[in-house]
């Protein structure tokens, strides 16, 4: 007899707000956020998710919703889900929770998404000093493919994945361990949603001022944005609280390595069909703390067998020398930035605006690599773009760059807002001299 289909444990009604759902969503991490459902290891279950913003970004012809988005939201997540073994015993601190992604995709009837970068005064992006204004492109899905009216001439298969899969953090000195870090985005009660904990109660007040934000990756998983974490993948999460308290969200139709525009995959609502296995005592067996407490461990990811198949790539290199010519000793971040800027400038020669190229690098299935980290003084990073996603040949050839119909017809561009701040914009000094 065929096994039963997946059991829906967290449903989503896209006509309702995150706090109006049957099981209210949450946008913070804390061990005292109650579980909304229970599953048994080996059981196939389904979790539905809103987009990270809870529906505040719309399929329209304006980027104002990106410019004014409340960055305190973090991500609206479905869960937490309590995980039990087949005897009904919950996962325990010190276990490993193996989470297998059996199936995933957009929510039926909501087959669209968007890529964007925020205003520099409200989050920005990796290249915010070059692109300080809010910009947005809408994407529509045709089965496994995505296309955008705002970035014409491009179509590619998406590798759907959750940007964020995590289980509850430990109650052991959560504030000291997580929030003492000097660059941490500290807790705030603004826009805080804590699932089944009602705002205005004493419990909500206590948890809201302690709860960790969802934006960064953390020891308990978090916003890792691994683009290959798709169908058939497994995530091995350290368990810090009884029941594990598994949550997920931030679904992407596709993403480039690094998600450089920050709101940078093709963001969408979606579903996951999952199975869990509890590996008793797995933290001690498989994870070695890289810090002063047993909490300083990280998940392990097993990438699945499904991915788009490309055979030809154009690869752009960057070294750790910034736009002013200043060298940064073995700085991989500067090197990756230079690779991205080189790719964006190159694509702009083929009729794309630099804003279109920026968003495209963030969401298309491009491959980022840390190619050299030992040859002092320069770190080397590369970005490889599959050439098959374009409807024109973008490889260098003898003679001048061909002037295709895209240049002549002035086809649509991304949606954008003005930048009203006064922070300086980084310029390409060599380009300015040529102009």
Buried (B, 14 or more C-beta within 10 A) or exposed (E): EEEEEBEBBBEBEEEBBBBEBEBBBBBBBBBBBEBBBBBBBEBBBBBBBBBBBBBBBEEEEEBEBBBEBEBBBBBBBBBBBBBBBEEEEBBBBBBBBBBBBBBBBBBEEBBBBBBBBBBBBBBBBBBBBBBBBBBBBBBBBEEBBBBBEBBBBBBBBBBBBBBBBBBBBBEBEBEEBBBEEEEEBEBBBEEBBBBEBEEEEEEBEEBBEBBBBBBBBBBBBBBBBBBBBBBBBBBBBBBBBBBBBBBBBBBBBBBBBBBBBBBBBBBBBBBBBBBBBBBBEBBEEEBEBEEEEBBEBBBBBEBBEEBBEBEEBBBBBBBBBBBEEEEBEBBBEBBBBBBBBBBBBBBBBBBBBBBBBBBBBBBBBBBBBEBBBEEEEBBBBBBBBBBBBBEBEBEEEEEEEEEBEBBEEEBBBBBBBEBEEEEEEBEEEEEEEEE
